């Protein structure tokens, strides 16, 4: 690389142009990734809500099992 100011400016402009071309190629890929993230977040939110609703009965089941276990002093195995 020639270190005179004119050549350095020319090289800088060349590098900037190369960088711009690469960024232009990357832009649609970044946009696609963001679109995927958005749809994934939406699906994740849907599944999280479904899981929460499906798990609701477990709270009562666990509470009752805990009460029974304490009443039996932890001896909850079935007796023949």
C-alpha positions as CSV (number, residue, x, y, z in Angstrom):
1,X,0.0,0.0,0.0
2,X,1.3,3.4,-1.0
3,X,1.2,5.8,2.0
4,X,0.7,9.0,0.2
5,X,-2.6,10.8,1.1
6,X,-4.1,10.5,-2.4
7,X,-3.6,6.8,-2.6
8,X,-4.8,6.3,0.9
9,X,-8.0,8.2,0.2
10,X,-8.5,6.2,-3.0
11,X,-8.0,2.9,-1.1
12,X,-10.4,4.1,1.7
13,X,-13.1,4.9,-0.9
14,X,-12.5,1.4,-2.5
15,X,-12.8,-0.3,0.9
16,X,-16.0,1.7,1.7
17,X,-17.5,0.7,-1.6
18,X,-16.7,-3.0,-0.9
19,X,-18.2,-2.7,2.5
20,X,-21.4,-1.2,1.2
21,X,-21.8,-4.0,-1.4
22,X,-21.4,-6.6,1.3
23,X,-23.8,-4.9,3.6
24,X,-26.3,-4.7,0.7
25,X,-26.0,-8.5,0.3
26,X,-26.4,-9.0,4.0
27,X,-29.5,-6.8,4.5
28,X,-32.1,-9.3,3.0
29,X,-30.6,-12.1,5.1
30,X,-30.8,-10.1,8.3
31,X,-34.4,-9.2,7.4
32,X,-35.2,-12.9,6.9
33,X,-33.7,-13.8,10.2
34,X,-35.7,-11.1,11.9
35,X,-38.9,-12.4,10.2
36,X,-38.1,-15.9,11.5
37,X,-37.5,-14.6,15.0
38,X,-40.8,-12.8,14.9
39,X,-42.8,-15.8,13.8
40,X,-40.9,-18.0,16.2
41,X,-41.7,-15.6,19.1
42,X,-45.3,-15.7,18.1
43,X,-45.4,-19.5,18.1
44,X,-43.5,-19.6,21.4
45,X,-46.1,-17.3,23.0
46,X,-48.9,-19.5,21.7
47,X,-47.3,-22.7,23.0
48,X,-46.5,-21.0,26.4
49,X,-50.1,-20.0,26.8
50,X,-51.2,-23.5,25.9
51,X,-48.8,-25.1,28.3
52,X,-49.9,-22.8,31.1
53,X,-53.5,-23.6,30.6
54,X,-52.8,-27.4,30.3
55,X,-50.7,-27.3,33.5
56,X,-53.4,-25.4,35.6
57,X,-54.9,-28.7,37.0
58,X,-51.5,-29.7,38.3
59,X,-51.5,-27.0,40.9
60,X,-54.5,-28.5,42.6
61,X,-53.3,-32.1,42.1
62,X,-49.9,-31.2,43.7
63,X,-51.6,-29.3,46.5
64,X,-53.8,-32.3,47.3
65,X,-50.9,-34.8,47.0
66,X,-48.9,-32.7,49.4
67,X,-51.7,-32.6,52.0
68,X,-52.1,-36.4,51.7
69,X,-48.4,-37.0,51.9
70,X,-48.1,-34.9,55.1
71,X,-51.1,-36.6,56.6
72,X,-49.5,-40.0,55.9
73,X,-46.1,-38.8,57.2
74,X,-44.6,-39.4,53.7
75,X,-45.7,-43.0,53.6
76,X,-47.6,-42.9,50.4
77,X,-46.7,-46.2,48.8
78,X,-49.7,-48.4,48.0
79,X,-50.4,-51.1,50.6
80,X,-51.5,-54.6,49.4
